[in-house]
Amino acid sequence: MICVYVLQKRKIKVGDKVAGRHGNKGIISKILPRQDMPYLQDGTPVDMVFNPLGVPSRMNVGQLFECSLGLAGDLLKKHYRIAPFDERYEQEASRKLVFSELYEASKQTKNPWVFEPEYPGKSRIFDGRTGDPFEQPVLIGKSYILKLIHQVDDKIHGRSTGPYALVTQQPLRGRANQGGQRVGEMEVWALEGFGVAHILQEMLTYKSDHIRARKEVLNTMLIGGKSP
């Protein structure tokens, strides 16, 4: 009997990659029960929370306009088709369009939280676990988020021992080559920040290019004895 799978249905997991339409990609870091997610003033829980540091670092503010205009369009049952580079028509044209549509949506649906003049485009949301409001208002809205092919089930990889590069004597790179996990400068800095000196020494010597030390570790694993 031959089984051919042409499609797999997978639930999203921690480590899976998602992205919007503005290069705003990211990794799922935590999945909470629906009742623990932050919720809006009308009781609607949010589906996804993005790290706000991703906006200034990539400078893709289009995702903010899409998010706010998506909320207005959903409430007004309207579709928008925006020409690129609309700032050439008028200064702050995008901002004015988004705010005017949010104001109209707030007026028609009688939901004052949709457009609050003190912080237009933002709204106060509540912690789903405690019911308390968050200290600062948050940008909320609707935007397209796509699930990418980079999934943790396909990426997970481990190695005990394997091939080494001839020149550097470090483990090869890449899952297909039975390679090791690269520990770069920033990863080393992060580990230094936590003060894990022994783990760093192990990663940068025994598990890397210290030939004599890794042979001693391998012999210890095979015949027993005290680890170096």
C-alpha positions as CSV (number, residue, x, y, z in Angstrom):
1,M,0.0,0.0,0.0
2,I,1.4,3.4,-1.0
3,C,0.3,6.6,0.7
4,V,1.0,9.9,-0.9
5,Y,0.5,13.1,1.1
6,V,-0.2,16.1,-1.0
7,L,-1.2,18.3,1.8
8,Q,-0.5,18.5,5.6
9,K,-2.6,20.4,8.1
10,R,-0.4,21.8,10.8
11,K,-1.4,23.9,13.8
12,I,0.8,27.0,14.4
13,K,3.5,26.4,17.0
14,V,6.1,28.3,18.9
15,G,9.0,28.9,16.5
16,D,6.9,29.1,13.3
17,K,7.5,32.1,11.1
18,V,4.8,34.6,10.1
19,A,5.0,37.9,8.1
20,G,2.9,40.8,6.9
21,R,3.0,42.6,3.6
22,H,5.6,45.2,4.7
23,G,8.5,42.9,5.5
24,N,7.3,42.7,9.1
25,K,8.3,39.1,9.7
26,G,8.6,37.5,13.0
27,I,8.7,34.2,15.0
28,I,5.9,33.0,17.2
29,S,7.3,33.2,20.7
30,K,4.3,32.3,22.9
31,I,0.8,31.0,22.4
32,L,-1.8,31.8,25.1
33,P,-5.3,30.5,25.6
34,R,-7.9,32.8,24.1
35,Q,-9.2,34.0,27.5
36,D,-5.7,35.1,28.5
37,M,-5.1,37.3,25.5
38,P,-5.5,41.1,25.8
39,Y,-9.0,42.3,24.8
40,L,-10.6,45.4,23.4
41,Q,-13.1,47.7,25.1
42,D,-16.0,45.8,23.4
43,G,-14.6,42.5,24.8
44,T,-13.1,41.2,21.6
45,P,-9.8,39.4,22.2
46,V,-6.9,40.2,20.0
47,D,-5.4,37.4,17.7
48,M,-1.8,38.4,17.7
49,V,0.5,40.8,19.5
50,F,3.6,42.2,17.7
51,N,6.8,43.4,19.2
52,P,6.7,47.2,18.8
53,L,10.5,47.4,18.3
54,G,10.1,45.8,14.9
55,V,8.6,49.0,13.5
56,P,11.4,51.6,14.1
57,S,14.1,49.0,13.4
58,R,12.8,48.1,9.9
59,M,11.2,51.6,9.3
60,N,8.2,50.0,7.7
61,V,5.4,52.3,8.9
62,G,3.1,51.1,6.2
63,Q,2.1,48.2,8.5
64,L,0.6,50.8,10.9
65,F,-1.5,52.4,8.3
66,E,-2.7,49.1,7.0
67,C,-3.6,48.0,10.5
68,S,-5.6,51.1,11.3
69,L,-7.3,51.4,7.9
70,G,-8.1,47.7,8.1
71,L,-10.0,48.3,11.3
72,A,-11.9,51.2,9.8
73,G,-12.7,49.2,6.6
74,D,-14.0,46.3,8.6
75,L,-16.3,48.4,10.7
76,L,-17.5,50.5,7.7
77,K,-17.7,47.4,5.4
78,K,-15.5,49.2,2.9
79,H,-12.5,48.2,0.7
80,Y,-9.7,50.6,0.1
81,R,-7.3,50.8,-2.9
82,I,-4.5,53.2,-2.1
83,A,-2.1,54.5,-4.8
84,P,1.6,54.3,-3.8
85,F,3.5,57.4,-2.9
86,D,0.3,59.3,-2.0
87,E,2.3,61.8,0.1
88,R,3.1,63.6,-3.2
89,Y,-0.5,64.8,-3.3
90,E,-0.5,66.4,0.2
91,Q,1.7,66.3,3.2
92,E,0.6,63.6,5.7
93,A,-2.0,62.4,3.3
94,S,-1.8,58.8,4.6
95,R,-2.3,59.8,8.2
96,K,-5.2,62.1,7.3
97,L,-7.0,59.4,5.4
98,V,-6.6,56.8,8.1
99,F,-7.7,59.2,10.9
100,S,-10.7,60.4,8.9
101,E,-11.8,56.9,8.2
102,L,-11.4,55.9,11.9
103,Y,-13.4,58.9,13.0
104,E,-16.1,58.0,10.5
105,A,-16.1,54.4,11.7
106,S,-16.3,55.5,15.4
107,K,-19.2,57.8,14.6
108,Q,-21.2,55.3,12.5
109,T,-20.8,52.3,14.9
110,K,-21.1,54.5,18.0
111,N,-17.9,53.0,19.4
112,P,-15.9,55.9,20.9
113,W,-12.8,53.7,21.5
114,V,-12.3,53.3,17.7
115,F,-11.1,56.9,17.4
116,E,-10.0,58.7,20.6
117,P,-8.7,62.3,20.0
118,E,-6.1,62.1,22.8
119,Y,-4.3,59.2,21.0
120,P,-5.8,58.8,17.5
121,G,-5.2,55.3,16.1
122,K,-4.6,53.8,19.5
123,S,-7.0,52.3,22.1
124,R,-6.8,51.2,25.7
125,I,-6.9,47.4,26.0
126,F,-7.2,45.1,29.0
127,D,-5.1,42.3,30.3
128,G,-7.0,39.0,29.8
129,R,-5.6,37.4,32.9
130,T,-6.3,40.2,35.4
131,G,-8.9,42.4,33.7
132,D,-6.8,45.5,34.4
133,P,-6.2,48.1,31.6
134,F,-2.6,48.4,30.3
135,E,-0.7,51.5,31.3
136,Q,-0.4,52.9,27.8
137,P,-2.8,52.8,24.8
138,V,-1.9,50.4,22.0
139,L,-2.3,50.5,18.2
140,I,-4.9,47.9,17.3
141,G,-6.4,47.0,14.0
142,K,-6.7,44.4,11.2
143,S,-4.0,43.5,8.7
144,Y,-3.0,40.6,6.5
145,I,-0.6,38.1,8.3
146,L,0.7,35.2,6.2
147,K,2.1,32.0,7.6
148,L,5.5,31.3,5.9
149,I,6.9,27.9,4.9
150,H,9.6,28.2,7.6
151,Q,8.2,26.0,10.3
152,V,9.8,24.7,13.4
153,D,9.0,21.1,12.6
154,D,11.1,21.3,9.5
155,K,13.9,23.4,11.1
156,I,14.6,21.4,14.3
157,H,18.0,19.8,14.2
158,G,20.6,18.3,16.6
159,R,24.1,17.0,16.4
160,S,26.3,15.0,18.7
161,T,29.3,14.6,16.5
162,G,29.9,14.8,12.8
163,P,32.1,16.3,10.0
164,Y,34.4,19.2,10.6
165,A,35.8,21.8,8.1
166,L,39.3,21.1,7.0
167,V,40.6,24.6,7.3
168,T,39.0,25.9,10.5
169,Q,38.3,22.5,12.2
170,Q,34.9,23.8,13.2
171,P,31.7,21.8,12.6
172,L,30.2,22.3,9.1
173,R,27.3,24.6,8.5
174,G,23.9,23.5,7.5
175,R,21.4,20.9,8.4
176,A,22.0,18.9,5.2
177,N,25.7,18.5,6.1
178,Q,24.9,17.4,9.6
179,G,26.4,20.7,10.7
180,G,26.3,22.4,14.0
181,Q,24.4,25.4,15.3
182,R,26.2,28.7,14.7
183,V,26.9,30.8,17.8
184,G,27.6,34.3,16.5
185,E,28.8,37.5,18.2
186,M,25.4,38.6,19.4
187,E,24.6,35.2,20.8
188,V,27.9,35.2,22.8
189,W,27.1,38.7,24.1
190,A,23.6,37.5,25.3
191,L,25.1,34.6,27.1
192,E,27.8,36.8,28.6
193,G,25.0,39.0,29.9
194,F,23.6,36.1,31.8
195,G,27.0,35.1,33.2
196,V,27.0,31.5,31.9
197,A,30.8,31.2,31.7
198,H,31.0,27.4,31.6
199,I,28.4,27.1,28.8
200,L,30.3,29.7,26.8
201,Q,33.6,27.9,27.3
202,E,32.0,24.7,26.2
203,M,30.5,26.2,23.1
204,L,33.6,28.1,22.0
205,T,36.1,25.3,22.7
206,Y,35.0,21.7,23.2
207,K,32.1,22.0,20.8
208,S,34.0,24.1,18.3
209,D,37.7,24.0,17.2
210,H,39.6,22.8,20.2
211,I,40.7,19.5,18.7
212,R,42.4,17.9,21.7
213,A,39.6,18.8,24.1
214,R,36.8,17.5,21.9
215,K,38.7,14.2,21.4
216,E,39.1,13.9,25.2
217,V,35.3,14.5,25.6
218,L,34.5,11.9,23.0
219,N,36.8,9.3,24.6
220,T,35.2,10.0,28.0
221,M,31.8,9.4,26.5
222,L,32.9,6.1,24.9
223,I,34.9,4.5,27.7
224,G,33.8,6.5,30.7
225,G,35.7,8.5,33.2
226,K,36.0,12.1,34.4
227,S,35.0,14.8,31.9
228,P,37.7,17.3,31.1
